[in-house]
Amino acid sequence: MTLALVTPGLGSVGRMIRSNTIGEPPDPEPPDAAALTSLLLTGSVARLLPVGQRRRYAEEFRSELRELAPRSQVAYAVRLIGRSWSLRRSLAGR
Protein backbone atom coordinates (compact mmCIF):
# COMPACT_ATOMS: atom_id res chain seq x y z
CA MET A 1 0.00 0.00 0.00
CA THR A 2 1.38 3.43 -0.91
CA LEU A 3 0.36 6.73 0.67
CA ALA A 4 1.27 10.14 -0.71
CA LEU A 5 1.64 12.85 1.91
CA VAL A 6 2.01 16.49 1.01
CA THR A 7 3.99 18.54 3.48
CA PRO A 8 2.14 21.78 4.34
CA GLY A 9 3.67 24.82 2.68
CA LEU A 10 5.53 22.83 0.04
CA GLY A 11 2.76 22.67 -2.55
CA SER A 12 2.90 19.57 -4.71
CA VAL A 13 6.24 18.42 -3.35
CA GLY A 14 5.43 15.42 -1.22
CA ARG A 15 7.06 12.28 -0.08
CA MET A 16 6.00 8.72 -0.62
CA ILE A 17 5.72 6.41 2.33
CA ARG A 18 5.41 2.69 1.82
CA SER A 19 3.75 0.67 4.54
CA ASN A 20 5.81 -2.15 5.99
CA THR A 21 3.64 -5.17 5.41
CA ILE A 22 4.90 -8.69 4.92
CA GLY A 23 6.63 -9.15 1.58
CA GLU A 24 7.16 -5.46 0.84
CA PRO A 25 10.55 -3.75 0.80
CA PRO A 26 11.43 -1.41 3.67
CA ASP A 27 10.65 2.30 3.47
CA PRO A 28 12.88 4.23 1.05
CA GLU A 29 14.99 6.97 2.58
CA PRO A 30 13.05 10.25 2.68
CA PRO A 31 14.79 13.09 0.82
CA ASP A 32 17.11 15.09 3.03
CA ALA A 33 16.74 18.84 3.51
CA ALA A 34 19.39 19.68 0.88
CA ALA A 35 17.75 17.52 -1.78
CA LEU A 36 14.29 18.89 -1.00
CA THR A 37 15.56 22.48 -1.04
CA SER A 38 17.26 22.00 -4.38
CA LEU A 39 14.10 20.47 -5.88
CA LEU A 40 12.03 23.42 -4.68
CA LEU A 41 14.53 25.95 -6.02
CA THR A 42 14.89 24.33 -9.45
CA GLY A 43 11.11 24.00 -9.67
CA SER A 44 10.81 27.72 -9.01
CA VAL A 45 13.33 28.48 -11.75
CA ALA A 46 11.37 26.32 -14.19
CA ARG A 47 8.20 28.27 -13.38
CA LEU A 48 9.95 31.50 -14.40
CA LEU A 49 10.53 30.18 -17.92
CA PRO A 50 8.11 30.56 -20.85
CA VAL A 51 5.17 28.15 -20.58
CA GLY A 52 6.16 26.06 -23.60
CA GLN A 53 9.63 25.40 -22.18
CA ARG A 54 8.86 24.74 -18.50
CA ARG A 55 8.30 21.00 -18.61
CA ARG A 56 11.42 20.33 -20.65
CA TYR A 57 13.71 22.42 -18.46
CA ALA A 58 12.17 21.16 -15.20
CA GLU A 59 12.98 17.60 -16.31
CA GLU A 60 16.52 18.61 -17.33
CA PHE A 61 17.09 20.30 -13.96
CA ARG A 62 15.84 17.22 -12.05
CA SER A 63 18.00 14.97 -14.19
CA GLU A 64 21.10 17.01 -13.42
CA LEU A 65 20.24 17.07 -9.70
CA ARG A 66 20.08 13.26 -9.59
CA GLU A 67 23.72 13.06 -10.65
CA LEU A 68 25.01 15.40 -7.92
CA ALA A 69 25.75 14.95 -4.22
CA PRO A 70 23.28 16.77 -1.91
CA ARG A 71 25.65 19.67 -1.14
CA SER A 72 26.36 20.12 -4.82
CA GLN A 73 22.63 20.05 -5.56
CA VAL A 74 22.00 23.17 -3.50
CA ALA A 75 24.93 24.99 -5.13
CA TYR A 76 23.61 23.99 -8.57
CA ALA A 77 20.12 25.26 -7.71
CA VAL A 78 21.49 28.59 -6.47
CA ARG A 79 23.51 29.01 -9.69
CA LEU A 80 20.33 28.33 -11.69
CA ILE A 81 18.53 31.09 -9.81
CA GLY A 82 21.30 33.52 -10.73
CA ARG A 83 21.02 32.58 -14.39
CA SER A 84 17.25 32.25 -14.58
CA TRP A 85 16.48 35.68 -16.04
CA SER A 86 19.07 35.40 -18.80
CA LEU A 87 17.76 31.90 -19.63
CA ARG A 88 14.21 33.26 -19.69
CA ARG A 89 15.22 36.10 -22.03
CA SER A 90 17.05 33.79 -24.41
CA LEU A 91 14.12 31.34 -24.53
CA ALA A 92 11.56 34.12 -25.05
CA GLY A 93 13.61 35.39 -28.00
CA ARG A 94 13.23 32.11 -29.89
N, C-alpha and C positions, 0 to 999 in steps of 0.2 A: 504494500500500500504506500502511495506517495502523497505527501501533503505539501502544498506550496504556501509558504508564509511570506507575507510582505511586511517588511519592517516599516513602522510608521515614519513618515518624513523622507523616505527614500523612493517614493513613487513606485515604478514597476520593478525596481531592483529587489529581488527577493532571494530567499535561499530555499533549497529543496532539502527536506528532511525525510529520510527513509525510515520506516518503522523497523524495528529489529524483531522480526518474527522468524520462526524456524525456517531455514533454507534460504534466507535472504542475506546478502552481503552486509557487513557492518556499515554504519553511517559514513558517508564521505566527509572529509574534512571541510568544515565551513570556511568560506573565504576569509582571509585575515583582513585587518583594517587597511593595510596598504593596497591589497588587491581590490578591495571594494571601493576605496577612494579613487584609485586610478580608473576603474570602470565608470564611476560617476563622472569624473572629469572628462574622460574621452567621449562619453555619451553627450555631455554638454557641448563639447566642441562640435560634434556631429550635428547637433540641433542648430548650430549657427550657420551651417552650410546651406546652399540652395536646396530646395525640397527634392529635386530630381537626383541629387548627389548624396543625400544623407545616408541612405541604406548602405550604399557601396562603401563609403568612407567609414561608417560605423563598424562594418564587418572588417575592413582593413585594420582599423585601430585595435579591435579586439584580437585579431590574429597576431598582430605585432606584440600585444601585451602578453599573450600566452607564451611567447618565446623568451620573455625577460624574467629575471628574478624580481621578487616583490619590491625591493628598494629601487631597482631600475625602472619598474613600472610607474611609480609615482614621478620620478624624474622625467620619464618619457611623456607622461600626461601633462606635466607642467610646461614642457617645451612645446607641446601641441597647442596649449592655450596661448602661448606667446606668438605662435605662428598662425593662429586661427583666422585673424582678419585678412592677412595677405592670401591665405588659401581661399577664403571666401571670395575675395576680389578676383582672383585668377579664375575661379570656377564660374563666377557670374559673367565674366568676360567672354566665355566660350560661345 
